[in-house]
């Protein structure tokens, strides 16, 4: 894994998924955590990557929607 991003909006679902997910990954994996509620300028980036809802993990261009916390459209 060379490019790993975790997109979330800070909601309880997103925070819980982040804590669980990051605890499961090898500590050597560098995960960029992007809080779209605080970094709304990166919403377009998330959409371009294929993120439709958060929380979502993007690994080397592949999107894994973990649960449904919020739709990207709701964050705009």
N, C-alpha and C positions, 0 to 999 in steps of 0.2 A: 504494500500500500504506500503510495507516494503522495497522494493528495486527498486528505480527509477533512471534511467540514461537517460540523453539526449545526444545523440551523434551528433556532427556536425563538419563542416569543416571550419567554419568562413566565408562562402560566404554570400552574401546579403539575399538569400532565408533562409539560416540556422539561421542567426541572427534575421530576422524578425519573423520566427516561434518561436524561443526561447523567444523573448520578449512577443509575444502574448500568447504562451502556459503557461509560468511561471506566467503571470498575471492572468490566468484563474484558476490555481490550488490553493487549500487551502494553505496558508502560512505554515501550520504545516507539509505539505508534504516536506520531504527532497529530493531534486533532485540533483544528482551529474551531473554536466555539464562536458562533455568530448569533448574537441576540438581536433579532430583527426589530424588537420593540425599541431598542436603544440605538440601533444602527439601521434606520429605515432606508438610508441611502443604498443599502445592499439588497433590498427586496428584488430589484430588477436582476441582479446577479443570481439570486436564488431561483427566480423564475426561469432564467436562461439555462440554469443547470437542470431544470426539470422538476423543481420542488413545487408541489401543488398545495401542500399543507405542512404544518409544523407540529411536532418535531420531525425532522428528517435528517438522515445521515447521507452524505454524498461521498462516495469512495471512487476515486479515479473515474468520475463521470457517471457512475451508476447511483441512482437514487433509491434509498430505502426509506419509505414512509413508515415511521415506527408506531404511531398512534395518531389519533386526530385531536389536536389541541386547538388549532385555528387554521382556517383557509388563508392562503396568501392574500387573496382579495380582501379579506377582513383586516389585514395589516396595513393596507394602503391608506 
